[in-house]
Amino acid sequence: MNTSSAAVTPERIMQFTWGFVPPLVLEAAIHHRVFDVLDEGPKTVKETAAATGASERGLHSIMNVLVGLAFLARADGDRYALTPESAAFLVSTKPGFQGGILRHGSRQLIPKWLELTEIVGTGKPERVVNEQATGSEFFQQFVTDIFPMSYPSAKVLAGHLGLGSGAKVLDLAAGSGVWSIALAESADGVTVTAVDWADVLPATRATVARFGLSDRYTYVGGDLLEADFGHGHNVAVLGHILHSEGEARSRRLLKKTFDALAPGGTIAIGEFLVNKDRTGPVGSLFFATNMLVNTDEGDTYSFEEIGEWLREAGFVDARLLEVPGPSPLVLATKA
């Protein structure tokens, strides 16, 4: 019997050395409309250059990388075509487009990560995105591009809740309004109070208007712990906000949300959940470090941690709802 173990090689380390390449190549391809143009049909590099205005040399380089990454395929020798994955998620005109976040890689996301070594030493970045003065400009540009990431999950939430006409929704850190838009679409007469920084709310208003729901919305600008949430809401949604707030502010926010809900109301929380031992999922562990380089106290949390905060705030029946997102949603009820 062969008992020898597989040889240890540096292959994974070499792969990670060039790990920055795929997102930057994808960003360049999206910026130059490569996937949009190829959605019309397979093309040569020359034809793609003519359609996009980009250089043949540049396109030849990145399109070959995209073939190697299986985001493009070769057709008829020198023609390039979309794969099922890129056709579904990288064509900007399609509802499943997931490339919005990639548009922010080289100018907004990656530069913060380049400071990681120094931030690990100090524990905090010099400039954070979770404060109005420094974060509003970032989120004005960001929230609309990440709408497709949450909309399928929001639709599942809407179907699960089955709201009736007249239901009141509180959308906290509303951003593009993606969570409440799906809830408002689910039944006539559902009204929404959307809360976010004043400089971000124009993006909320624009997206809500695009869905024809402007008459259902009321907007409240300000910091979450200072803004007036009102009372008697049937649902409160916190879509991917606790991770940037940190534990102390998150606990206060959950208690304030509890007070704003009607008895029997539901809180729904979208997060990048880690497991109890913080050994995975790796994407949520990555995102915890993203909070390190972008916020003063942010982190990612487990269902067990958030569940304890919810019970502390007065909620009961903390539970998970499976959705097509990075993690299940956390739901709880105001008894």
N, C-alpha and C positions, 0 to 999 in steps of 0.2 A: 504494500500500500504506500502510495506517495504521500508523505506527510509534510513535504516542503511547502512553505507559504509562497504566495506570489511575490515577485521581486518588487521592492519599493523603488519608485521612479519619481523624478521631479515633474512628470507630465502635468499634473493638476496645477502645480505652481506656475509652470510656463503658460498654461491656459489663462490663469488668473492675471498674469502679468499683462496680457493683452485683453483683459476683460472689459476695458473701457471702449474697445473698438465697436462691438455690435450696436450699442445705443447711439453712438455718434454717426455711424454709417446710416442707421435707420433715420436719424434726425435729418441728415443731409438729403436722403432720398425723399423724405416727406416734404422738406422745404422746396426741393426742386420738382415736386409733383410727379415723381417717377411712377409711383403706384397708381395715381389717378390716370396718367397717360396710358399705362399698360392695361388698365381696366377696359380700354377701348379695343384691345386686341394685341397680340404679340408684335414686338417691334425690334429692329436692330438698334445698336447703340447710336448709329447715325440718325435714324428716324426719331429716336427718343430725344436726341440733342436738338433736332429741329423743332420738336413739339414743346420742349421745356425751356430752350434757350441756354441750357447748361453746356459745358464743354464736353466734347467727345472723350477726351482723355480722362476727365474726372468721372464721367458716367461709366466708362469702361472699367475703371477701378472699383467703384462701389457696387456696380451691378454684378460683377464677378464675386465680390464678397457676399452679396445677398443670395447668389446661387449657392455658395458654400454653406450659408446659414439656412438654406431651404425656404427663404422668403421669395425667391424667384426661381424659375426653371428655364432651361434652354429648350427652345422649340425650333426645329428645322435648322440646327447647326448654329447660326449666328443671330437668331431671334430670341428675345427674352419674353417670358410670360409670367403672369401671377401664379402663385400656388393657391390652393383653397384657403389657407390661413391668411395670406396677405390680401386676397380678394375679399375676405370677410371682415378683416379688422384694420387694414392699413389704407383703404381708399377713403379719402376724406369726405366724400359725398354720401357715404353709406351710413345708416344709423348705428351700425356696430363698430364704427371707427374708434380705435383705441390709441391712435398715434398722438393725441393731443398732448399727453404728458411728455412725449419725446421731443416736442417742439421747444421745451424749456430746459433741455439737458445741458447744452454747452454754455448757456448764458445765465441760468438761474440755479439749477440743481447742482451740477458738477462743481462749480467754483467753490461752493460751501464745503464740499467733501475734500477739496484740496487743502483745507485748513485742519483736517482731522487730527493730524499728529499734534499740533499745538493745542487743539481743543481737548484732546484726551489729557493733556498735561494740566490745563486750567479748569476743565469741567464745564466750561461755558463758552459759547461763541461771542465774539465782540458785537455782532449785529444779529438780532433775532427777528423771526417773522411772526411771532405770536403777540406782538404789541402793535397797536394801531399806527403809531408814528413810523415804524420801520417795516410793517408787514402789509399795509393796505395796497401799495402799488403792486407787490408781488401777487396778491390774491385777485386783484382786479383782472390781471391777465390770465391767471391760472384756473379759476373756478369753471369758466365756460369750457375750457379744453378738457377738463376731467369729467364733464357731465356724462359721457357714455360709460364711464367706469362704474357709476352707481345706478344708472337708470334701470337696468334689468333687475337689480336687487330691490329697488324701490317699487317696481311693478309687482314683484312677489309679495312684498310687505303689504301693498294695497290690497292684493287678492286675499291675503291671510286675514287682514283686519276687517274687510267687508264693511266699510263705513257706510252709514246711511246719510240721506240728505239732511243738512243742517249740522253735521259734525264739524267741530272746531279743531284745527290743527295748529300746533305751535312748532315752527321750524327754526331751530336754534343753530347759529352759525350757518345760515341758509346757503351762502355761496351762490351757486347758480340757481338754487331752488329745486334741485333735482328730486329730492325726497318728497317734498310737499307737492310738487307738480304731479307726480304719479298718484298721490293720494287724492288730490283735487280732481284728477281725471276720472277717478274710480266711481264717483257718484255726483250727481247734480246737487248743488247747494252746499258742498263742502267749502268752508272758508279757512283762510290761512293767515296767521300772524307770522311774518318772517322777520327774524332778528339777526342783524349782522352789523359790522362797522359801517358807518355812513358812506364811506368811500367805496365799499364793496357792493352796496345795495343797487347802484345803477346796473351792475351786471345781472343781479337778481331780477330787476324789473324788466330788463331786455329779454331775458330768457322766458320769463312768465308771459310777456306779451307775445312772444313767438308761438307759444302754445295756446294763445287766445284765452288766458285765464286772469287777465289783469283785474277784472271786476270782483274777483274772489279774494284778493290779497290786501292786507294792511301791512305796512312796513314800519319797523322800529329800529332806529340806528343807535349804536352805542356798544360799550363793553358788556359782555354777557352777565357779569355779576352786578352791573349797575343799571342795565336797561329794564324797563317795565314790561314784564311778560304778560300781564293781565291775569285773568282767572277763568276757570271753568272749561279748559280745553279738554277734549276727549283723547287726543293723541299729542305727544311731544316727541319730536325726532331730533336726535343729536348725531348728525352724520359726520363721522370722522373729525371729531373736535377734541375729545378727551385726551388723545395722545399729545396734543400741543399744549394743553392746559396744565399738565402735571397733576400729581395726586391731590394736593391740598385744594387747588382751585376746582378740580373735578368733583371732589366731595361736596364742596359748597354749591356748585352748579347743580348737582343732582338733587340736593335738598331744595333749592330754589325752584327747580322744575317740578318736584313733587307738589309744592305749594300751589303751583300754577295749574295743575291738573284737576279736573272734576273727579269725584269719587268713582272708582271703576275705570279711570282713564289708564291709558297704556303709554309707557315710555319705550322708544325704540332707539337703540344705540348701534351705530356702525363703527367698527374698529378693526385694526389689524391685530387680532388676538394672538397671544403666545400661549403655549401650554403651561401648566402649573409649574413645571420645573425649568421653564425658560430654555428648553433645548430645541425648540422649533415652534411653528414652521420657520424655515430659514428666511422667507420673505418678510415675516413680521419681526424677526431679529434684525434684518437689514434696516427695517423702518425705525426700529428703536434707535439705531445709530443715526439715522436721518434726523430724528428728533434731537439727538445730542448736538449735531452740527447746526441746527436751525432754531432751537428754542433754549430758554433758560432752565426749564425744569421738565420738559416733555419726555415721554417714554411710551412704550407699548405695554399692555396689561393683559392679564389672563381673565378668563370668565370668572374664576373664583375671586379674584381681586375686585372686579367690577360688581359682582354679585354681592359681596360684603358691603361695598359702598352703598349699593341700592337698598339693602336691608337697613343700614344705618340711617338712610334718608326716610325710611318708612314704607318702602315698596315691598311687595310680596311676590312670590312665584317668579323669581328670576329664571329665565329659560332661554334657550337658543332657537333661532329660526334659520334653517338652512336656506341660503340664497346664492345666486351665481356671482358672488363677489370674492374678495380675498379671504373673508372670514364670515361665519354665521353672524346674524344680528343678535344682539342681546335685548330681550324684551322683559318687562316687569310690569306689575299692575299696582295702582294706588287702591288699596283696599277700601 
